[in-house]
Amino acid sequence: MSITKNRSARLDCRISAEDKVLLELAAKKSGLRLTDFIISTMLLAAREVVQEDEPIRLARADWDAFVAELGADTSPSPRFTAAMERFKQGKFVDGRYHG
């Protein structure tokens, strides 16, 4: 599979031979050319970093439903309780959660 975008900008970098072998193996396992694998992986990581600081936007009806749930007098569901227990087993490292 090839990423089809107009590529006019160039990015150069140096990496160790071991890192290149790892990237080539990952690209092969993903069914991508090395360049396509590197670009898609870098863009995915970049989007995640940028989105961390983006506010969550809700439509008015969704906001109202959210606020109503906050004020609801209900106990947590068994699924929620189990999810929270799994969450407590993880930890935050450098601002990122690792479960």
N, C-alpha and C positions, 0 to 999 in steps of 0.2 A: 504494500500500500504506500502510495506516495502523497505527500502533502502538496497540494497544488495552489500556491500563492505566488504572487509576483514578488520575487526576491531581488531587491536592488541594493540593500544594505549588506555590509559584510561584518562579520564578527570573528576575530581570531583569538585563540587562546592556546596555552601550552599546558599539557597534563603529563602525568607519569605514564610510562608504558603499561604498567599494571592497570591504571585507571582506564586507559584506552581499551585494553582487552576486556575489562568488565563492561564497558559501554557497548562494545561490539557484540558481546554475548547477549546483553539485555536487548539490544536492537534486533538481533537475529531471533530471539525468543518471542519478540513482539511482532515479528513479521514486517519490520520497518528497515529502511536503509538507515545507516548510522546517522547521517545528517538529519533525517526526518525524526528519528528517535530523540536526538539531542534537542532539537528545536521544540518538539511537542512537550518534552519533559520540562525544559526550561520555562516555556510559556505557562504550563500548568502551575509550576511552583511560583512563578511571578504573579499570576492571578490570585493565588491563595494569599500571598503576602499582602498584595494591594487590597484585597477584599476584607482582610482582618480589621482594617480601620474604617470600612464603609458602614454607614448606619443601616439598620434594618428598617425598611419602609413597609407600612401596612395600609391597606385601604381602610376607610373609616369603619366599614362593617366588620372587618377583621379585628381592628383595634377594639371596637366595642365588645366583640366576643371574647377577646383576650382579657380585657378588664373585668368582664362579667365572671370569667373563670377564676380570676385572682380573688374575687370576693365571694366565690361560692363556698358554702359550708359543707365540703365533702372530704372524705378521707382519701388518701392516694390509692390508686388501683394496685393490685398485686404486681402487674407488669411494671408500673412506675417504681414501686418499692424495690423490685429486683434490679431494675436499671440503675437506681441510685446506689445500691450495694455494689454493683459492678464498677460504677464510677468511683466510688470511694477506694477501690483497690488500686486505681491508677495514681499518677502524680503529675505535677506540672514541672517541666524543665525548660528554662529559658522562655517562659511565657507560653509554652505549648503543652497540651495535655497528652500524656502517654498512658494508654489503658492497658 
